[in-house]
């Protein structure tokens, strides 16, 4: 959730740390801080709120030193404040942390018995104090940090800096991602490659339980058992970590506009010229699979719910979908010939990763759909399927969602072919429709003005309902989630047919209802439910194609026309108005589109 960075360099560390933190701010923006060692002395600067506040502070109170650590925070234990901001310092130890130390109260009680006093409300301070405690007992920095790490329970990525040691940094990971960057006479630490890409293109990822002792010219990594470990150094593509708005007002706007291109890239990686669906490695044989368990969080879970309709209707393969935060606590039985399928943009989502580990040794195969090929979920899967969306900075996922859906649909076609439930002509029709998807989405973006006009109306609402039937039901959920995330308007989604079973009581002239209804086999039923809303003075925003609008747009509050599309692919297309309605509503309300309150891009804590 939080972002951390470390530098053992040949130049002033403070500006390097701040620039690296800018690339990590999407992970959390409650507060930020840095610490450096200069002439053997440890010092730090911290500020509440976004990173610009720390930058302003450093103008007035510069921080010298060529060794340093930095942090941008998403608050878990302790409210956002300067006192609770990282780095935390105890004597000659400074620490930055991403994760949650679950046993920090027990450790605090133990330290209190030794007369140690606490300044903050955070679990991270305990790490710094415990390390300092061991050093007062005579341990050196490495031994003290090692003893501390052995005492910690929970999930963490940590970086330690020490007074009097300007060529030493200790890093460790358990449950939260951490990468090492290799320079020339310099070493770096970061939560992900995005932070480190301006500094180096040579990256290695720490594995679960790893500890690294860094100097400017060396790295010693030990694994969870204390044995020396070599982690592969990979060369990253700098273009793949590029972060800029490319002329757009917000990252979210840019990422919405990129969808035709990135979906095209995903199709190019998985579809051969002759229409074959090619998967990496050994691929998948769906003839050996009797059922699928799909697990994800947030937007990715709605991608899974959409794919459930596809797998069951097209491939005739039963699917169970679970939110990751509940899955493993149910301790669900996993029958033989079950594929466990995990979907995550970051590939580091803590709940999803825990669910994956629960399935190990139970499911016949573990597959992931991810955007970061080097992520923990990807590395721990039997097969990892990249979505090729590129870096997504906006906290509210857009292009990653439609790319997830695109890759999942190709998996569905592979399953249908392997299981012999579709003939080649039908599969060829689906593939032709897929190849045309980028241009159809591009056409939908041309309806931006209509979406902006509808959003202007939504922006004054306190509550909004989204309705959909069949495979549009998960997209209604996604539309409601987007609106909640960035406009802070309360929104809920319902299956259209469930409206009369209670939720219609909410409908009046003050509650807009967004109806997602392509002219498909369920259109008439959805329109019937829409008429029930209008009969009760509900204000309807109808999203449909030209045929649907001709039949059903009379009396609606607003309408948005989508281009015609093959029925099966409608969920991918109708994600676009869901995104743009939320985006324009947020702009009209003046909220922070890219960094909405209380949220972070990568959720690496439970």
N, C-alpha and C positions, 0 to 999 in steps of 0.2 A: 504494500500500500504506500508506504513512504518511499522516498528516493534517497539513496546514499551514493557518495562519490569520495574517492581518496586520490591524492597525488603525492608522489615522491618525485619531484621534478628538478629541473635546472633553471626554472624561471619562477617569478613570483606566483605563489599558489592561489592567492585570493581571487584574482580575475578568472583564472582557469576553473576554479571550483564553482564560481557563480555562473559562468557560461555552461558548464556541465549540468548544473542544477536547473537551468532554464529548460534543458532538454528532458528533465525528469519531473518538471513541475506538475505534469498531468497525473502523477502518482499521488499527489497530495499538496495542499497549499494553505494549510492552517497556520504554519510558521516555517521559518527557514533559519539556518545558521551555519557558520563555518568555524573551524579551529585550525590554527597553524602553530608550528614550532619555528621560532626565529631566535637565532643566537642561543639555542638551547632552552628557550622559554616558551611555554605553552600559553596561548591566549586565544580568545574566541569572541565572536560577535553574533548576536541573535536578534531576530525581529519577528513580531507577530504579523500574520497575514501573508500576502503574496510576496514573491521573491523580490519584487521591485522595492519593497520596504527595506530588505536587507541591503540591496544595492545602494539605496540612498544613505543608509547608515554607514556603509563602508566609505562613502565619499567624505563624510565628516570624521569618521573614526577608522582610518585605514588599518589594515592588518598585514604586516610584513611576514615573510617566511616562504621557503620553497617546498615545505612539506605541509600537507593539510588534509582535513576531512571536511565534508559538507553534508547537509541534510535538508530535505524539504519534507514537511510532516503532514500526515493525516492522523488526527488525534485518536488514540485508543484509550489509554489511561491518562487522565488529566486533561483539563480543558486547554484550549489554545491560549498560551500566554508566553511571555519571554522566559519566565522561570521554567516552564515545562518544555520549552523548545530545545532541540538538539543543536550542537553536541552537548552532552552532559559531561561535567567535569568533577572529578573527586581528587583533590591533591594534584598529583602529576599525571593523571589519566584522563583522557577525553575519549568519548565513545559516541558513535552514531549507530542507529538501530532501525531496522525494518522488521516488524513482527510483533509478537506478544510473548513476554516471559510469564508463563502461567503460574510458576511457583514463587513469584517475586515477594509475596506477602510473607511466606515462610523464611525467605532469605533476609528480608527486612527485619523480621523479628530476631533472627540469629545475630545480625549485625548490631541491632539495638542493644543486645546483651553485652556486646563488646564496647559499648559507649559511642557507637557511630550515630551521627545525627543526619537527618534527611532534610532536604531543602524543597524537593518537588513532590508531585503526586504520581510520578511516572514509574513504570516498571523498569525503564532504561537506566535511571539513576542507580538502581540496585546493582546493575552490571558494573558501572564505573566504581561504585563504593566497594564492592566485593573485590574487584581487581586491586584497588588501592589498599584494601585491608591486607591482602596477601603480600603486597609489596612492603608494607610496614613490618610484616613478620620476617622479611628478609629475602623474599623471592624477587628475581629479576622480572622485567616486563613479560618476556615470553612465558616463563613458568607461571607467573601470576595469571595471565590471560588464559593459559591452558587449564589451570585449576578452576578458574571461573566458568569457563565454557563447559566443563564437566558437571557443574552444578546446575546448569540452566535446563529448565523444562519448557517446552513450547516451540514456537516457530520464530526463527530469527535469521537475519543477515546483519553482521556486525563488522565495524571497522574501529580499531583502537589506535590512538596516537599517544605518545608519551613525552613528558617533560624531560629535557636533556638528551633526547634521541631524535635527531633530525633526519636519520636515515633508517628508520624502522617504522613499519606499520604491520598490524596483525589484522587479518580478515577471517571470517568464519561464516558458514551457512548451515542452517538446518531448517528446511521448510520454506525459506524465502530465497529468491534467486540472487546470485552474486557472480560477477565476472571480473577477471583479471586482465588488464591491458598491458601489453609489452611494448615499450618504447626503446629508444637508443639512450642508454644511461638514465632511463626514467621508467617508473612503474605506476600503474593506475588501478583503481578499484571502482566499480560502478554497479548499480542495480541491473543495468542491461547495456547492450552494445550501443544503444542510441546515445547514451551519455558519453561514451568513450570514443565514438567514431571521429570527432574532430582531432583527437589526440593520438590515435593509433588505429591501424586496421588489423592488428594481431590480437586476438581475444581467446581466452580459455574460460570455460565455465566451471565453477566449483561444483562438485557433486555433493549429495546429501551427507552431512556430517564432516565435511572437509574443513581444515584449518590451514591458513596460508600465512607464512612469515615472509614479509617483503622487505627488500632493500632496493636501492636504485638499480642494482645490477644482478639481483637474484630473487628467486621465489622458491621457497620450500613448502610443499603442500603435503599434509598428512591426512589420511582418511579417518573415518569414524573409529577405526580400531587403533589409530596411532601409527600406522605404517606409512612409509613414504609413498606418495602417489604421483604419477605423471598424468596430467590432464592435457589432452590434445589442444594444440594451438591452431586456431582456424583464422583464415584471412576473410574478413567481412567486406562486403561491397559497400563502399561509402554512400553511393547513390541510394541504397536500400534504407539508409538511416537519415536521409535528408529530411529536414523539418523546416518548412516555410509555408506561408499562406498563398503564395503564387498569385497575388493580386486580389484575393478574396478577403472579405471583411473578417471572416472567422475561419478557423480550421474546419469546423463542421460544414460550412458552405462549400469549402474546397473539396472535402471528402465526399459530400453528396454528389458534386459535379464529376468526381473521378470515377464514379461507379461504372459507366459504360466501358471505360478503358480497363479497369482492373478486372471486371468480369470477363472481358475479352482475353486478358492475360491468363486467367484461371482456365478458361476453355482451351486456350492454346496449349497449356501444359498437360491437360488430361484427354483431349480429343485428338486422335490422329486424323490424317487426311481422309482415310478410308472409313471413318466413323467408329473406329475402335476406341474404347475407353481404357486408357493406359494408366495403371497405378504404379507407384514406386516400389522398389524391392520385390518381394515375392507376391505382392498384390493380395487379393482376397478371392476366395472361392465360396460364393454364397450358397452353392449346392450343399455345403457341409454345415450350414447354419439354419437352425429352426426358429430362432427368435433373436431380437435385438433389444438390449437395454441401453437407452440413451440417457446421458446425464450431463447437465450443464447448469449455469447460473444466469439470471438476468436475461438480456437480449438473446444470448446463445441458447437459453432454454426454449425460447419461442421459435428459434430455428429448428430445434429438435421436435417441437410439437407440430410444426409444419411438415417436417420430414416424416413424421409418423403417418400422416394422411397419405403421403406419397408411397412410402414403403408398403403400407397395407393395401392401398387401392391399386397400385401399379405392379408391385413385385409380389403381392400376396404374402407378405412376411409380417408376422405379428411383432409389434413394437410396444415397449413400455418406456415412458418418459418420466424422469424424476428430476426435481431440483436437487442439486448436489448437497446443499446444506441439510437436507433431510434424509438423503438416500442411505448413507451408511448407518445412521442411527436406527433405521428400521431393521437393519440386518436382514435384507431381503434374500431369500434363497435364489440361487442362480443355477438353473438347470443345465444339463449338458447341452452342447451344441448352441450355446448362447454367445453372441458377440456383444461385448461391451463397447459402446461408442461414446466418446467424450468430445465435447465441443467447447473451445475456449479461444478467444481472441489472443490473449497474452500467453496462454499455455502455462501460466503460473497461478491460476486461481486456486486458492488454498482448498476450498471445499471440493472442487472438482478433482484436484490432485488426490485428496484423501479418499474420495470415492473410487478413483482409479486403483489406488493401492488396496482398497477393500476387495476389488474384483480380481486382483492378481491371484492366480492359482485356483480361481473359481470359474471364470469365464473361459471359453475355449480360445478366444482371441480378444485382444484389446487394441482398438483403433481410435485414433484421435484426429480431429479436424481442427487445425490450429493456424495461427498467422505467424508464429515465431518458431521456425524449425529447430532452433537450439534450446527451446524451453524445456522445463522439467517434464511436463505432460508429454511432449513429443519424444523426449529421450526414454521415458518409461513405457512407451507404447510399443506393441509389436509392429504396428504400422502407423506412421504419422502422415497425414495428408495436408500439406500447406494449402492455404486459400489464396495466396498471392495478392492480398489486398494492399500490401505495403504498409508503411508506418501510419497508424491512425492515432492522432493526437487528441482530437475532440473526445471528451469523456463519454458522451453519448454515442454509442456505436452506430455507424451508418454503413459505410462501404464494407466493413468486416461482416456485417449481418447478411447483406445480399451475396457476398462471396461465399459465405458459409452455406447459404441456401443453394447456390449454384453447384458447389462441390458435392453437397448432399444429394442433389437431384441426379448428378452423374453416378453417384453410388447406387441410387435407386435403379437406374437403367442397367448398371452392371449386375445388380441383384436379379432383375427381371430376366436378363439374358442368361445368367448362370442357372437360374431355376426353370427356365424354359416356359415362362408364363406370358411372354410377349414374343410375337414373331419378328423377324428382322425388318419387315416393312414398318411395323408400328414403332420399333426402336429407331429406325431411320427418320420417321416423322418427328419423334421427340428430339432427336439430335439436330435436325434442321431448325426446329423451333428454338433450341438452345443457341445455335449459331446466330440466329437473328435477334437474340435478347439484347445485346448492347445497343443496337440501333433503335429498338423499341423503347428502351429506357431513356435513351437520348431524346426521343420524341416526347416522352412524358415530362422531361425537364423543361420542355417548351411551355408547359402549363403552369410555370412558376407564378405568373401574375394572378391566375385564378386561385392558386393556393395562398398567395399572399393576401388576397382580398378576403378569403374565408378565414384566414388566421387573424386578420384585423377584428373580425366579429368575435372570434374565440377569445381574444385577449382580454375581454371584459368579463368573462365567465369565471365563476368560482368552482364549478363542477362541470365535468364533461363526461358523457358516456360514449363508448365506441361499440359498435355492433358488427358482427360478421358471422357467417355460417360456413360450416365445412372448413376447408383449408384457409378461408379468410378469418376464421375465429382466432388463430394465433396471431395473425397480422393486426387484428383489432387490439389484442393485448400489447403488441409491440407499439402501436400508435399511442395507446394510453400511457405506456411506460415512457416513451419519448417526451410526451407532453409534461408528465410529472417531473421528469429529470431536469429539464432545462427551463420550463416556464413556471414551475412550482404551482401549477393549477391541478387540483385534485381531479383525477381521471380514472375511470374504471372501464373494463371491457367485459362484455357478455356475449355468449352465444345468442344469436337473435331469437331463437326459439325459446330461450329461457327468460326472456324479458317479462312475459306475463306471469312468471312464477315468482314474482316479488319485486324485481328492480324497476318495473314500470311505475311503481309508487313514487319513485324519485322524479319522474318526468313532469315538468311544468315549463312555462315560458322562459324560465331562467336557467334551464339545463340543456345546453346544446347536445345533440346526438349526431355523431359521425357514423355514417353507414357505409361500409365497404361492400359493394355489390356488383361485381362484374356480371355481364349478361351470360350466366352459365345455368346449369341445371337447377341450381338452388335459388336463382334470382327471384322467381315469383314468391317463394316463401319468405325470403328476406324482405322484399317490398311489402308484403302483407304485414310483417312485423313493423316496418317503418310507418305504414299507414296508422297502425295502432298508436304509435308515438305522436304523429301529427294530429290525430283525433283528440289528443290530450294537450294540445297547444305546444307540443315539443318542437323545437327548432332543429331542423334536419340539414346536415351537410351531406349530400349524397355524392359518393365517389363511384363512378361507373364508366362504361364505355359509351360510345355514341348511341348504340341501340338501346342500352339500358336507360340513358337519360331521356331519350324520346318517349319511352314507355312510362317512366316513373318520376320525372323531375318536377311535374306540376305541383306547385305549392311548397316546394322545399325552400329553405332559408338560403342555401348556396349549393352550387354543384361544381364538380371538378371532373373533367373528361379525360379518361385514360385511353390510349390507343388500344385497338383490339389485340388480343394475344391468345395463344393456346391456353386452354383452361388450366392445365397442370402448372403452368408457369406464372399464373396470375399472382400468387403470393409474392414473388420476387418483384414484379412490377408495382404492385400496390404498396410495397414498403416505401416507395419513393414519396407519394403524397403523405404518408404517415410521418416521414422524416421532415418534409418541408412544412407541413402544417405546424409541427412542433417548433421548427426553427424560426419561422416568421412570427409565430406567437411570442416566442421568447424575445425576439428583437423588438417587437411592439411594446412588450412589458419592460424592456430595458434590463433584463437579467443577464448574467454572465453565461453566454452560450457555451463556450468551450470549457469553462471550469465552474460548473454549477456547484452551489453550496453543498457541503457535507459529503460530496462524492469524490471518488478517485477512479482513475482508469483501470488500474490493475489491483484487484482485491486479493492480497497475499496473506490475509489473516482470516481466521474463522469468525 
